[in-house]
């Protein structure tokens, strides 16, 4: 890591101030954290993280977790996938290791099945909270979420996004802030998601997991 890496992402007056301040990498890291936390502000009372497990591989989990904890002091999280989707087995393991609530949907790969469930649950969560005290984190690279994100923001909810570099500009612009997941920070010990797609599902995964199941 270079001593000047903390300048990455800065521009304009912020960049000029950083270069002339003599601040260290650690000091600017704390400043960046405070600026990000200001974005959340009073909306940090009710915080939920929604993860589209079909859309974003579990190798990004640690990066997502550390960034969320950087931004807020407390949060709950849910990961969504289909019951017999072999490509998301790793998310099941992560949910057991981390305590994330796992939502598994029964049935075949109907179009946007997981997306629709996440959208429904986001709206239900907001409906139980004061919007101005609520922040949602959505982990997905799917542009189909853009309209819902904009709709929720209009109510006063803060919505922060995480997605891969392939995420469209429309999706990124829909959020209060969008974080691009960085490949160099992905978990090295996770197998490639494509590997799981070819593996038989173990009996514990299909019938004996502790996942919450929905038809």
C-alpha angles and dihedrals in degrees: 000000000000122000086239099052090102089072090067111116095014122119142167117004093353091058092046092050092048094051093048099041101073090222118157126241090256093049093051089046089059091047090051090050092052091049091050092047090051087060089060094041115149089353088080096085095088114032129173129173117209116196124194098212092187092056105038122042121234092243087085095057099100092047091050094045094050093049093048091050088049090057104038137027097223137016145157124225139202130189121202131204141135118278097242100034105127093191090068099051090110090060088057090055092047091051090055092047097045106030095244112156108247120213114197120186121211123225137041130318097284113180113279092349094145093038092055093049092050092048090049092050094046091054091045091052092050090048090061095049140059103261094219089057096046135092126183124197115201120194108199141108094207117117090209088083095059097089093049092048091053091047092052093047090056089063091059098262118137111231120194121188136209122191146143124271090264090069111122124247089242091059094044093049092051093070134075084235133355126203119203111218110240117227093210089060097049117117109272095202095061118098117236110274091236089064092063093053091070097047126096113248112249118236093245090057097052101037112007109046125114092237121132107247129210130184 
